[in-house]
Each structure stands twice: as structure tokens, then as C-alpha cells.
Amino acid sequence: MITMTSVEAQNRFGQLLDTVQREAVAITRHGRPTAFIVSPQEMDELLDSRRKRSKAVVDLEVWSAQAKKRATPASAALTDQDVNLLVHETR
């Protein structure tokens, strides 16, 4: 990833637009990153990954709720240590 100061980005904006088509650019101010500029394709990929992650979180929450409904009183009483022992016994 290329790093550019905010002043350089302002002074070479056209070059910056060309550069982000090849790779992301970090814009810094006072030595700290303040923004990242990416191509539209990379942004689409990032947004798609975010959507997939959000869906996975929802799916996990649904699965967790269903598992809690199906849990027997005996299984609900198990501790993490009990579960670890059971897993190691079955291996």
C-alpha cells in the first residue's frame, strides 16, 4: 500500500486517482493515517465481505437461539470444562 500525505494528495490528485486503480493509498496527516482511498472494485469487494460477515453473524445468532431451545436441562447444566472433557473423551 502506498502512503501519501494529505498535502501530496491535494497537489497530485490526478496521479492519486490513477494510482488507486492499481492499489490502495493511505492518506496521512501529521504522520497518522486519516483516510484510505481504494478503487471501486476494491470497495465493492469490501462491502460484499461486510455483507457476508453480517449474514454470518445473523445465522450464528439464529443457530444459537435454536440450540438453546433444544438444550435439555442436563446439557444446560454443563460447564465449559465439562464440554471440553467430553470432547477429549470422544477423540
PyMOL commands that set and color helices and strands:
alter all, ss='L'
color gray80, all
select helices_A, chain A and resi 6-11+13-19+40-70+73-76+80-90
alter helices_A, ss='H'
color red, helices_A
select strands_A, chain A and resi 2-5+25-29+32-37
alter strands_A, ss='S'
color yellow, strands_A
deselect
rebuild
show_as cartoon
